[in-house]
Amino acid sequence: MTSPREPSPLGRYDDSPADDPTYEVRLINVPVRVLAASRQQHDELMHEFAMLAVSLEDRAAVPVRMLDLIDTLGTRYGRAADRPDTAVDEALARGDDNVDLTYQVPAHVVDAADALEQIMNEADEFCRQEQMLTLSRSEVQQRFAEWYLEEFRRQIAGQPPQPWDGPYDDTGG
């Protein structure tokens, strides 16, 4: 259960103290191209929210919930993510379809996963309504995000890992 703390896989969304007890979470059969596409979509969305946060002049013309997301995503989470991407980047460079990842995380990461899931679902809705330039996540990216976050919840609760059983790319292949 306890080992040295590395950057959280949830990056900027996980504000857990570094000295909390940690749990091992194993993500099996992670589709590296889906993860890479998800990272890119996420980074584009964060960039757009960050730009809105610094440039928004007429806040009265923007829906209240979108203002909340601009403030949350553009200001609080708008800085560069501190996420451990090395193993995924190496797998992509080798041309692998998937990779197994292991993280040591505190139990508080479940709260971060819940918050991230809610925020990203709301951001997707603004994207679908064409209130953002960034496209919403694809169905495969949404399914992957649900599996990814659920694995942290399940394994911290003591359940065994469940491997990804979906497509290895965003086209369903």
C-alpha positions in Angstrom: 0.0 0.0 0.0 2.4 2.9 0.7 5.3 4.0 -1.6 6.9 7.2 -2.8 4.4 9.6 -4.3 4.8 10.3 -8.0 2.6 12.8 -9.9 -1.0 11.9 -9.8 -2.5 10.4 -13.0 -5.2 13.0 -12.6 -2.6 15.8 -12.6 -3.9 19.2 -11.7 -7.3 17.8 -10.5 -5.8 15.9 -7.6 -4.9 18.3 -4.7 -4.3 15.5 -2.3 -1.5 16.0 0.3 1.7 14.2 -0.6 1.9 12.3 2.7 -1.5 10.5 2.5 -1.4 6.7 2.5 -1.4 5.4 -1.1 -3.1 2.5 -2.9 -1.8 0.7 -6.0 -4.1 1.1 -9.0 -3.3 -1.0 -12.1 -4.7 0.0 -15.5 -4.5 -3.0 -17.8 -4.6 -2.9 -21.6 -4.7 1.0 -21.8 -5.3 1.9 -25.4 -2.4 4.4 -26.0 -3.9 6.1 -29.1 -7.3 6.6 -27.4 -5.4 8.0 -24.4 -3.3 10.3 -26.6 -6.3 11.6 -28.4 -8.1 12.2 -25.1 -5.0 14.1 -23.8 -5.0 16.2 -26.9 -8.7 17.0 -26.7 -8.4 17.8 -23.0 -5.4 20.1 -23.5 -7.2 21.9 -26.3 -10.2 22.4 -24.1 -8.1 23.6 -21.2 -6.3 26.1 -23.5 -9.6 27.4 -24.7 -11.0 27.8 -21.2 -7.7 29.5 -20.1 -8.0 31.9 -23.0 -11.7 32.7 -22.1 -10.7 33.2 -18.5 -8.2 36.0 -19.4 -10.1 37.6 -22.3 -13.8 37.5 -21.2 -15.0 41.1 -21.0 -18.8 40.7 -21.0 -19.5 38.1 -18.3 -23.2 39.1 -18.2 -23.7 37.6 -21.7 -22.3 34.2 -20.7 -24.4 31.4 -19.0 -23.7 31.1 -15.3 -22.6 27.5 -15.5 -20.2 28.2 -18.3 -18.8 31.1 -16.2 -18.2 28.6 -13.4 -16.4 26.2 -15.8 -14.3 29.1 -17.2 -13.3 30.1 -13.7 -12.6 26.5 -12.7 -11.0 25.1 -15.8 -9.5 28.3 -17.2 -8.1 29.8 -14.0 -7.6 26.9 -11.4 -6.7 24.1 -13.9 -5.5 26.2 -16.8 -1.8 25.7 -16.0 0.1 22.9 -17.5 -0.7 19.4 -16.2 1.7 17.5 -14.1 0.8 14.1 -15.3 3.0 11.1 -15.8 3.0 10.5 -19.5 6.3 8.9 -20.1 5.2 5.2 -20.4 2.3 6.2 -22.7 4.6 8.3 -24.9 7.2 5.4 -25.1 4.4 3.0 -26.0 3.2 5.3 -28.8 6.8 5.7 -30.1 7.1 1.9 -30.3 3.8 1.6 -32.1 2.1 -0.4 -29.3 -1.6 -0.7 -29.2 -1.8 -0.8 -25.4 0.2 -0.5 -22.3 -0.3 -1.5 -18.6 0.1 1.4 -16.1 0.5 1.2 -12.4 0.0 4.2 -10.1 0.3 4.8 -6.3 -2.5 7.1 -5.4 -4.2 8.4 -2.2 -7.8 7.5 -1.6 -8.6 11.2 -2.2 -8.1 10.6 -5.9 -11.6 9.3 -6.0 -12.9 12.8 -5.1 -10.7 14.2 -7.9 -12.0 11.6 -10.3 -15.6 12.4 -9.4 -15.0 16.2 -9.9 -13.1 15.7 -13.1 -15.9 13.5 -14.6 -18.6 16.0 -13.8 -16.5 18.9 -15.1 -15.7 17.2 -18.4 -19.3 16.1 -18.9 -20.4 19.7 -18.6 -17.6 20.9 -20.8 -18.6 18.3 -23.4 -22.2 19.7 -23.4 -20.9 23.2 -24.1 -18.8 21.8 -27.0 -21.8 19.9 -28.4 -23.9 23.1 -28.2 -21.2 24.8 -30.3 -20.4 27.3 -27.5 -16.8 26.3 -27.7 -14.3 25.9 -30.6 -13.0 22.6 -29.2 -15.0 19.5 -30.2 -16.6 17.4 -27.6 -15.0 14.0 -26.7 -15.8 11.2 -29.1 -17.9 8.3 -27.8 -14.7 6.2 -27.5 -13.0 8.9 -25.5 -16.0 9.2 -23.2 -16.1 5.5 -22.7 -12.4 5.4 -22.0 -12.6 8.2 -19.5 -15.4 6.4 -17.7 -13.4 3.2 -17.5 -10.2 5.0 -16.5 -11.8 6.9 -13.6 -13.9 3.9 -12.5 -10.8 1.8 -12.2 -9.4 4.2 -9.6 -12.7 4.1 -7.7 -13.0 0.3 -7.9 -9.4 -0.5 -7.0 -9.2 1.9 -4.1 -12.4 0.2 -2.8 -10.4 -3.1 -2.9 -11.7 -4.6 -6.1 -9.4 -6.2 -8.7 -8.4 -4.4 -11.9 -10.6 -4.8 -15.0 -8.8 -4.5 -18.3 -9.9 -2.1 -21.0 -12.0 -4.1 -23.5 -12.9 -1.4 -26.0 -11.3 -0.2 -29.2 -7.6 0.7 -29.5 -8.2 3.9 -31.5 -10.9 6.5 -31.9 -12.3 5.0 -35.0 -13.4 1.9 -33.2 -10.6 -0.3 -34.4 
